[in-house]
């Protein structure tokens, strides 16, 4: 019989061959794993801890680790010979292109080596003129400033004498910028001659010291200045400060305005949205456009068309006086601080000492730093530390009366000075035996403490009729100033703008 024909084998694709080879290597890996397990060298160190098999596996792991560490590479730098020999010129070229780490200066600082065409100079030429700007500092002198700039001693002395003849002693404000021009030296190493010095000597004066005919002369140039006071009026919104700033009031003027009102009114209760604020400050504006804000002259507050405060700065000490009370006399109970009574005169249990004793005054609760006012005209008999009273001021009002003010954070008067009714003598604090910021106010009659609320002081603002007339005239003068007029008084007119010379850059447009 004939043999049966064999069946044809199916052809394998590339993917089948790869899969078959992968299965073959996987089977060999499993076989090797089984052989190693049988030898006991591949041990799971988490099982059967402490047995002989576990220690054998641990030894194998340590041996393999030591073998791996023994092949750790060496990182010693390998010194290689340069690709080509370098001469001096090539080395200079490479150094000029070198980049170093930032910590070493980022570059070498060397330049390309000079060629044969470079000829060194015997001496470098100097500038014919040196122009610089120096700043006059506190405690400096004009002579020292010019000498530091490089002027000769004779020129510096001559210029300082010219400045002293134009300005009073101490008339040059610290921070003044001084433009200095020095001329050519007469010989190498000699000081440069002073050709020109120019600076703003005062708000209304430019001063130039220039050389004319070999001699330094002063050339003052007055500057037109408008001294019309600046008046700002507006309506109080959610914040008086923000409303005044929105109306154009300078920051310094607003601060002075709030301080003036705070000495006569309570800023927490006396000012409400819808009120009208009115302030006048001394104001200077030069023809060059610079402005200078001075001190507050008038502080006003209106509500519903009626004046709530009309405070005018008057007298040599710069105090503010209420216009409605000037020249009048009033009698009443004057409170030394804006606040509420927290403890009355009489026996009480002391909050710190813990026992009952006589409370010889009245306590007013007020925020820390609130101003404290004299209740009447007086002389300061004592001002300083006074035991449990802390910072303490005692006033002598005459006729056997005196008042005391304790626990101040800061004292604003000194012993022997004369104070007026309503003048700030200190500020609320919590010094001495005190549990919090407040004012302890005492009243003495014949040297004995009495209830401060039982005595009414008579405050007299009577003044000389002539002085009263001047006061009222000054008040009327300031209230007649048009709001914002000082800001436009020196503005150039349309005709002057048209007549101004046209700049070259404008002609190119």
C-alpha positions as CSV (number, residue, x, y, z in Angstrom):
1,X,0.0,0.0,0.0
2,X,1.1,3.5,-0.6
3,X,1.9,5.8,2.3
4,X,-0.6,8.5,3.0
5,X,0.2,12.0,1.8
6,X,1.3,14.4,4.6
7,X,-0.9,17.4,5.2
8,X,0.6,20.8,4.1
9,X,1.8,23.0,7.0
10,X,0.3,26.5,7.2
11,X,2.8,29.3,6.6
12,X,3.7,31.5,9.7
13,X,3.4,35.3,9.5
14,X,6.0,37.6,11.0
15,X,3.8,38.4,14.0
16,X,3.4,34.7,14.7
17,X,7.1,34.1,14.6
18,X,7.7,37.0,17.1
19,X,5.0,35.6,19.4
20,X,6.5,32.1,19.3
21,X,10.0,33.4,20.0
22,X,8.7,35.4,23.0
23,X,7.0,32.3,24.4
24,X,10.2,30.3,24.0
25,X,12.3,32.9,26.0
26,X,9.6,33.1,28.6
27,X,9.6,29.4,29.1
28,X,13.4,29.4,29.4
29,X,13.2,32.2,32.0
30,X,10.7,30.3,34.1
31,X,12.9,27.2,33.9
32,X,16.0,29.2,35.1
33,X,13.9,30.7,37.9
34,X,12.9,27.1,38.9
35,X,16.5,26.0,38.9
36,X,17.6,28.9,41.0
37,X,14.8,28.3,43.5
38,X,15.9,24.7,43.7
39,X,19.5,25.9,44.5
40,X,18.2,28.2,47.2
41,X,20.0,31.4,46.1
42,X,17.0,33.4,45.2
43,X,15.2,33.9,48.5
44,X,12.3,36.1,49.5
45,X,13.8,37.9,52.5
46,X,10.3,38.6,53.8
47,X,9.6,34.9,54.4
48,X,11.1,32.6,57.0
49,X,13.3,35.2,58.6
50,X,16.2,33.9,60.6
51,X,16.4,30.5,58.9
52,X,19.5,29.1,57.2
53,X,17.9,29.6,53.9
54,X,17.2,33.2,54.7
55,X,20.8,33.9,55.8
56,X,22.0,32.3,52.6
57,X,19.8,34.6,50.6
58,X,21.0,37.6,52.6
59,X,24.6,36.7,52.0
60,X,23.9,36.4,48.3
61,X,22.4,39.9,48.2
62,X,25.3,41.4,50.0
63,X,27.8,39.7,47.7
64,X,26.1,41.0,44.6
65,X,26.0,44.5,46.1
66,X,29.7,44.5,46.8
67,X,30.4,43.2,43.4
68,X,28.4,46.0,41.9
69,X,30.2,48.7,44.0
70,X,33.6,47.3,43.0
71,X,32.8,48.4,39.5
72,X,32.0,52.0,40.5
73,X,33.5,54.3,37.9
74,X,36.3,56.8,38.6
75,X,35.4,60.5,38.0
76,X,39.0,61.8,37.9
77,X,39.4,64.4,35.1
78,X,41.3,63.2,32.1
79,X,43.9,65.7,31.0
80,X,44.0,65.8,27.2
81,X,46.7,67.4,25.1
82,X,45.7,70.5,23.2
83,X,44.5,70.0,19.7
84,X,47.2,72.3,18.4
85,X,50.1,74.3,19.9
86,X,49.1,77.8,21.1
87,X,51.3,80.8,20.7
88,X,50.9,84.0,22.7
89,X,48.6,85.7,20.2
90,X,46.3,82.7,19.9
91,X,46.1,82.4,23.7
92,X,45.1,86.0,24.0
93,X,42.4,85.5,21.4
94,X,41.0,82.5,23.2
95,X,41.0,84.3,26.6
96,X,39.0,87.2,25.1
97,X,36.3,84.8,24.1
98,X,36.3,82.8,27.3
99,X,33.1,82.5,29.5
100,X,33.5,81.8,33.2
101,X,30.8,81.0,35.8
102,X,28.8,83.9,37.2
103,X,30.4,83.5,40.6
104,X,33.8,84.2,39.0
105,X,32.7,87.4,37.1
106,X,31.0,85.7,34.1
107,X,34.0,86.5,31.8
108,X,37.7,86.8,31.9
109,X,37.9,90.5,31.6
110,X,40.7,90.2,29.1
111,X,40.6,91.7,25.6
112,X,42.0,90.7,22.3
113,X,45.8,91.0,22.2
114,X,47.0,94.2,20.5
115,X,48.5,93.9,17.1
116,X,51.6,95.6,15.8
117,X,49.5,98.6,14.6
118,X,48.6,99.6,18.2
119,X,50.8,102.3,19.6
120,X,50.4,103.1,23.4
121,X,49.8,106.7,24.3
122,X,52.1,108.6,26.6
123,X,49.1,110.4,28.2
124,X,45.4,110.4,27.5
125,X,43.7,113.7,26.5
126,X,41.3,115.3,28.9
127,X,37.9,116.8,28.3
128,X,38.0,120.6,27.8
129,X,34.9,120.9,30.0
130,X,33.5,118.8,32.8
131,X,29.8,119.2,33.6
132,X,28.3,117.5,36.7
133,X,25.4,117.9,39.2
134,X,26.0,117.9,43.0
135,X,23.4,117.7,45.7
136,X,23.7,120.0,48.7
137,X,23.3,118.0,51.9
138,X,22.4,118.7,55.5
139,X,25.4,120.2,57.4
140,X,27.4,120.7,54.2
141,X,29.0,123.9,53.0
142,X,29.1,125.4,49.5
143,X,32.8,125.7,49.7
144,X,33.3,122.0,50.5
145,X,30.8,120.9,47.8
146,X,32.8,122.8,45.1
147,X,36.1,121.5,46.3
148,X,34.9,117.9,46.2
149,X,33.7,118.6,42.6
150,X,37.3,119.5,41.7
151,X,37.2,123.3,41.7
152,X,40.3,125.2,43.0
153,X,40.3,126.6,46.5
154,X,40.3,130.2,45.3
155,X,37.3,129.7,43.0
156,X,35.4,127.7,45.6
157,X,36.0,130.5,48.2
158,X,34.9,133.2,45.8
159,X,31.7,131.3,44.8
160,X,30.8,130.6,48.4
161,X,31.2,134.3,49.3
162,X,28.9,135.3,46.4
163,X,26.3,132.8,47.6
164,X,26.5,134.1,51.2
165,X,26.0,137.7,49.9
166,X,22.8,136.7,48.1
167,X,21.3,134.2,50.6
168,X,21.0,134.5,54.4
169,X,22.9,132.0,56.5
170,X,21.2,128.6,56.2
171,X,19.1,129.8,53.3
172,X,20.2,127.0,50.9
173,X,17.8,124.1,51.5
174,X,19.3,120.6,51.8
175,X,18.6,118.5,48.6
176,X,19.2,121.5,46.3
177,X,20.6,120.3,42.9
178,X,23.6,122.4,41.8
179,X,24.9,122.3,38.2
180,X,28.7,122.8,38.0
181,X,30.8,123.4,35.0
182,X,34.6,123.1,35.3
183,X,37.0,124.4,32.6
184,X,40.3,123.3,31.1
185,X,43.3,122.8,33.4
186,X,46.1,125.2,33.1
187,X,48.7,122.5,33.7
188,X,48.6,118.7,34.2
189,X,47.6,117.9,37.8
190,X,46.3,121.4,38.5
191,X,42.7,121.9,39.7
192,X,40.2,122.9,37.0
193,X,38.9,126.5,37.0
194,X,35.2,127.0,37.9
195,X,33.4,128.3,34.9
196,X,29.8,128.3,36.0
197,X,27.5,127.3,38.9
198,X,23.7,127.4,38.6
199,X,21.0,126.3,41.1
200,X,17.6,127.2,42.4
201,X,18.5,129.4,45.4
202,X,14.9,130.0,46.6
203,X,11.4,129.3,45.3
204,X,11.4,132.8,43.7
205,X,15.1,133.0,42.7
206,X,17.5,131.3,40.3
207,X,21.2,132.1,41.0
208,X,24.0,131.7,38.5
209,X,27.7,132.3,39.2
210,X,29.6,132.6,36.0
211,X,33.1,133.7,34.9
212,X,33.1,137.1,33.1
213,X,36.4,138.8,32.2
214,X,38.3,136.2,34.3
215,X,36.3,137.0,37.5
216,X,33.3,135.1,39.0
217,X,30.2,137.2,39.3
218,X,26.7,136.4,40.7
219,X,23.8,136.6,38.3
220,X,20.5,136.4,40.2
221,X,17.3,135.9,38.2
222,X,14.1,136.5,40.1
223,X,11.1,134.2,39.3
224,X,7.6,135.5,39.1
225,X,5.6,133.9,42.0
226,X,1.9,134.0,42.6
227,X,1.1,133.8,46.4
228,X,-2.7,133.6,46.1
229,X,-3.9,131.2,48.8
230,X,-5.4,128.0,47.6
231,X,-9.0,127.4,48.6
232,X,-10.7,124.0,48.2
233,X,-14.4,123.5,48.8
234,X,-16.4,120.3,48.4
235,X,-19.0,118.0,49.7
236,X,-18.2,115.3,52.2
237,X,-18.9,111.8,51.0
238,X,-18.3,108.5,52.7
239,X,-14.8,109.7,53.6
240,X,-13.7,113.3,54.2
241,X,-10.1,112.5,53.3
242,X,-11.1,110.9,50.0
243,X,-13.6,113.7,49.2
244,X,-11.0,116.4,49.8
245,X,-8.4,114.5,47.6
246,X,-11.0,114.2,44.8
247,X,-11.6,117.9,45.0
248,X,-7.8,118.5,44.4
249,X,-6.7,119.3,48.0
250,X,-3.0,118.5,48.7
251,X,-2.3,115.7,51.1
252,X,-0.4,118.0,53.5
253,X,-3.4,120.5,53.6
254,X,-5.9,117.7,54.4
255,X,-3.8,116.4,57.2
256,X,-3.5,119.9,58.8
257,X,-7.3,120.4,58.2
258,X,-8.2,117.2,60.1
259,X,-5.8,118.1,62.9
260,X,-7.3,121.5,63.3
261,X,-10.9,120.2,63.4
262,X,-9.9,117.4,65.8
263,X,-8.8,120.1,68.4
264,X,-12.3,121.6,68.4
265,X,-14.7,118.9,67.2
266,X,-15.1,115.2,67.4
267,X,-14.3,113.8,63.9
268,X,-16.4,110.7,64.7
269,X,-19.7,112.6,65.3
270,X,-19.3,116.2,64.0
271,X,-18.8,115.3,60.3
272,X,-21.4,113.6,58.3
273,X,-21.9,112.9,54.6
274,X,-23.4,115.9,52.8
275,X,-21.5,118.5,54.9
276,X,-19.3,121.0,53.1
277,X,-15.7,121.3,53.9
278,X,-13.8,124.5,53.3
279,X,-10.0,124.9,53.6
280,X,-7.5,127.6,52.7
281,X,-3.8,127.0,52.6
282,X,-0.9,129.2,51.8
283,X,0.2,128.4,48.2
284,X,2.9,129.6,45.9
285,X,3.2,128.9,42.2
286,X,6.1,130.0,40.1
287,X,6.2,131.1,36.5
288,X,8.0,127.8,35.7
289,X,5.0,125.8,36.9
290,X,6.4,124.6,40.3
291,X,4.1,124.8,43.2
292,X,4.7,124.9,47.0
293,X,2.1,124.1,49.6
294,X,2.4,125.9,52.9
295,X,0.5,125.8,56.2
296,X,-3.3,125.7,56.6
297,X,-4.8,129.2,57.1
298,X,-8.5,128.5,57.5
299,X,-10.5,125.4,58.3
300,X,-14.3,125.5,57.8
301,X,-17.2,123.1,58.0
302,X,-20.8,123.8,57.0
303,X,-24.0,121.8,57.4
304,X,-27.2,122.8,55.7
305,X,-25.7,126.3,54.9
306,X,-24.8,127.0,58.5
307,X,-21.2,127.1,59.8
308,X,-20.3,124.3,62.1
309,X,-16.7,125.5,62.4
310,X,-14.7,128.6,61.3
311,X,-11.1,128.1,62.5
312,X,-8.5,130.8,61.6
313,X,-4.8,130.5,62.2
314,X,-3.9,133.6,64.3
315,X,-1.0,134.8,66.3
316,X,2.7,134.1,66.5
317,X,2.2,130.6,67.9
318,X,0.1,129.5,65.0
319,X,-3.0,128.5,67.1
320,X,-6.4,128.2,65.5
321,X,-9.2,130.3,66.9
322,X,-12.9,129.8,66.4
323,X,-14.3,132.9,64.6
324,X,-17.7,132.7,66.5
325,X,-16.0,132.8,69.9
326,X,-13.4,135.4,69.1
327,X,-14.0,138.5,71.3
328,X,-16.7,136.8,73.4
329,X,-16.8,135.4,76.9
330,X,-18.6,132.2,77.9
331,X,-19.0,130.2,81.0
332,X,-19.7,126.5,81.1
333,X,-18.5,123.0,81.8
334,X,-15.6,122.4,79.4
335,X,-14.6,118.7,78.8
336,X,-10.9,118.0,78.6
337,X,-11.3,115.2,76.0
338,X,-13.9,114.0,73.5
339,X,-15.2,110.8,75.2
340,X,-17.7,109.4,77.7
341,X,-17.5,109.3,81.5
342,X,-16.6,105.8,82.6
343,X,-16.1,106.5,86.4
344,X,-17.4,109.4,88.5
345,X,-15.9,111.2,91.5
346,X,-16.2,109.3,94.8
347,X,-15.5,106.0,96.6
348,X,-15.0,103.0,94.3
349,X,-13.3,99.7,94.2
350,X,-9.9,100.2,92.4
351,X,-9.7,97.9,89.4
352,X,-6.0,97.1,89.9
353,X,-5.4,97.4,93.7
354,X,-8.6,95.5,94.5
355,X,-9.9,97.5,97.4
356,X,-12.3,100.4,97.9
357,X,-10.8,103.9,98.1
358,X,-11.6,107.4,97.2
359,X,-11.6,108.1,93.4
360,X,-10.4,111.7,93.4
361,X,-11.4,112.5,89.8
362,X,-13.5,111.6,86.8
363,X,-12.4,109.1,84.2
364,X,-13.2,109.6,80.5
365,X,-13.0,106.7,78.1
366,X,-11.3,107.8,74.8
367,X,-9.2,106.1,72.2
368,X,-5.4,105.9,72.5
369,X,-3.8,109.1,71.1
370,X,-6.9,111.3,71.4
371,X,-6.0,114.9,72.1
372,X,-6.4,116.3,75.7
373,X,-7.3,120.0,76.1
374,X,-6.8,122.5,78.8
375,X,-10.2,123.4,80.3
376,X,-9.1,127.0,80.9
377,X,-6.2,129.5,80.6
378,X,-3.5,128.4,83.0
379,X,0.2,127.9,83.7
380,X,1.7,124.4,83.6
381,X,2.7,123.7,87.2
382,X,3.9,120.1,86.6
383,X,4.5,117.9,83.5
384,X,6.2,114.5,83.7
385,X,6.0,111.1,85.4
386,X,3.9,111.0,88.6
387,X,3.8,107.5,90.1
388,X,0.4,105.8,89.5
389,X,-0.8,108.7,87.4
390,X,1.8,107.9,84.8
391,X,2.5,110.8,82.4
392,X,0.8,113.6,84.3
393,X,0.1,117.3,83.7
394,X,-1.1,119.8,86.4
395,X,-2.3,123.2,85.5
396,X,-2.6,126.3,87.8
397,X,-5.7,128.4,86.8
398,X,-5.2,131.0,89.5
399,X,-7.7,131.9,92.3
400,X,-6.8,128.7,94.1
401,X,-8.0,126.4,91.2
402,X,-6.0,123.7,89.5
403,X,-6.6,120.7,87.2
404,X,-4.8,117.4,86.7
405,X,-4.6,115.1,83.7
406,X,-3.2,111.6,84.2
407,X,-2.3,108.4,82.2
408,X,-1.2,110.4,79.1
409,X,0.6,108.5,76.3
410,X,2.5,111.7,75.5
411,X,2.8,115.2,77.1
412,X,2.7,118.2,74.7
413,X,3.6,121.0,77.2
414,X,6.5,121.8,79.5
415,X,6.5,123.2,83.1
416,X,6.2,127.0,83.4
417,X,4.6,127.5,80.0
418,X,1.3,129.4,79.6
419,X,-1.6,127.6,77.9
420,X,-5.0,128.7,76.7
421,X,-8.4,127.2,77.0
422,X,-8.8,124.5,74.4
423,X,-5.0,124.1,73.8
424,X,-3.8,120.5,73.4
425,X,-1.6,119.6,76.4
426,X,-1.2,115.9,75.8
427,X,-2.7,112.7,74.4
428,X,-4.7,109.9,75.9
429,X,-2.8,106.8,76.9
430,X,-2.6,104.1,79.6
431,X,0.5,104.8,81.6
432,X,0.8,104.3,85.3
433,X,-1.9,102.3,87.2
434,X,-4.3,101.9,84.3
435,X,-6.3,99.0,82.7
436,X,-6.7,100.7,79.4
437,X,-6.5,104.0,77.5
438,X,-8.5,106.8,79.3
439,X,-8.1,110.2,80.9
440,X,-8.2,110.6,84.7
441,X,-9.2,114.3,85.2
442,X,-8.9,116.0,88.6
443,X,-9.9,119.4,89.9
444,X,-8.3,121.1,92.9
445,X,-9.8,124.0,94.9
446,X,-7.6,125.4,97.7
447,X,-5.3,122.3,97.3
448,X,-8.2,119.9,97.9
449,X,-9.7,117.5,95.3
450,X,-13.3,118.3,94.5
451,X,-15.8,116.9,91.9
452,X,-14.6,118.3,88.5
453,X,-18.2,118.3,87.3
454,X,-19.2,120.8,90.0
455,X,-17.2,123.7,88.7
456,X,-17.8,125.7,85.6
457,X,-14.9,127.6,84.1
458,X,-15.3,131.0,82.5
459,X,-13.3,131.2,79.3
460,X,-12.6,134.7,78.1
461,X,-11.6,135.4,74.5
462,X,-11.7,139.1,74.9
463,X,-9.0,140.8,72.7
464,X,-8.0,144.2,71.8
465,X,-10.5,145.9,69.5
466,X,-7.8,146.7,66.9
467,X,-6.6,143.1,66.9
468,X,-10.2,141.8,66.7
469,X,-10.7,144.1,63.6
470,X,-7.6,142.6,62.0
471,X,-8.8,139.1,62.8
472,X,-12.2,139.7,61.1
473,X,-10.6,141.4,58.1
474,X,-8.2,138.4,57.6
475,X,-11.1,136.0,57.9
476,X,-13.1,138.0,55.3
477,X,-10.1,138.1,53.0
478,X,-9.6,134.3,53.1
479,X,-13.3,133.5,52.6
480,X,-13.4,135.9,49.6
481,X,-10.8,133.8,47.8
482,X,-12.3,132.0,44.8
483,X,-12.0,128.2,45.1
484,X,-9.2,126.9,42.8
485,X,-8.2,130.4,41.6
486,X,-4.6,129.8,42.6
487,X,-4.3,126.9,40.3
488,X,-4.9,129.0,37.2
489,X,-3.5,132.4,38.0
490,X,-0.2,131.9,36.3
491,X,-1.5,129.7,33.4
492,X,-0.3,131.0,30.0
493,X,-2.9,132.8,27.9
494,X,-3.9,131.6,24.5
495,X,-2.1,134.5,22.8
496,X,1.2,133.7,24.6
497,X,0.9,130.1,23.6
498,X,0.5,131.1,20.0
499,X,3.4,133.4,20.1
500,X,5.7,130.9,21.7
501,X,8.6,129.7,19.4
502,X,7.9,126.5,17.6
503,X,10.2,123.6,18.3
504,X,12.1,121.8,15.5
505,X,10.5,118.5,16.5
506,X,7.0,120.1,16.1
507,X,7.9,121.3,12.6
508,X,8.6,117.8,11.5
509,X,5.0,116.7,12.2
